[in-house]
Amino acid sequence: GYLHWGHDITPEENQYEAGLGFAISYKKNVDFIGKDALLKIKDKKPKKKLVIFSLKENKPGFPLLLHDEPILSDGKIIGRTTSGNYSFNFKKNMAFGYIDSKKILNRENIEIEIEKMRYKAIIESKPLHDPNNKNIKL
């Protein structure tokens, strides 16, 4: 999916936490704003990580994923969603969210709390995407 500025990526996260490290090049001998700061964190393990979730419940609009829903692993909060909605292309309720890299205990027992109810979720290990951007052009 496409990241939403202000929700999925903000000044609070760095490029490595957001999974955008591939877009940074240090090959050119050119300084840019923030280069020194990025070099300091480049080889450190990110404190949090942006991941894609899909819910096992897959009805359009139910449950209604928006943002800031707690993400739990084994009943403990490990992060919050940043955005979410039903994907008609993939027929899944999906969400982006940041999880604490140290707190994820069990990838098999993930839940997202929406309107005081917990829903089983799956961490999508590969990005769901439309490689030719066909669906966005409809």
Stockholm file with secondary structure:
# STOCKHOLM 1.0

chainA/1-138         GYLHWGHDITPEENQYEAGLGFAISYKKNVDFIGKDALLKIKDKKPKKKLVIFSLKENKPGFPLLLHDEPILSDGKIIGRTTSGNYSFNFKKNMAFGYIDSKKILNRENIEIEIEKMRYKAIIESKPLHDPNNKNIKL
#=GR chainA/1-138 SS CCCCBTTTBCTTSCTTTTTCGGGCCCCSSCCCTTHHHHHHHTTSCCSEEEEEEEESCCBTTBSCCCSCCEEEETTEEEEEEEEEEEETTTTEEEEEEEEETTTCCCTTSEEEEETTEEEEEEEESSCCCCTTCTGGGC
#=GC SS_cons         CCCCBTTTBCTTSCTTTTTCGGGCCCCSSCCCTTHHHHHHHTTSCCSEEEEEEEESCCBTTBSCCCSCCEEEETTEEEEEEEEEEEETTTTEEEEEEEEETTTCCCTTSEEEEETTEEEEEEEESSCCCCTTCTGGGC
//
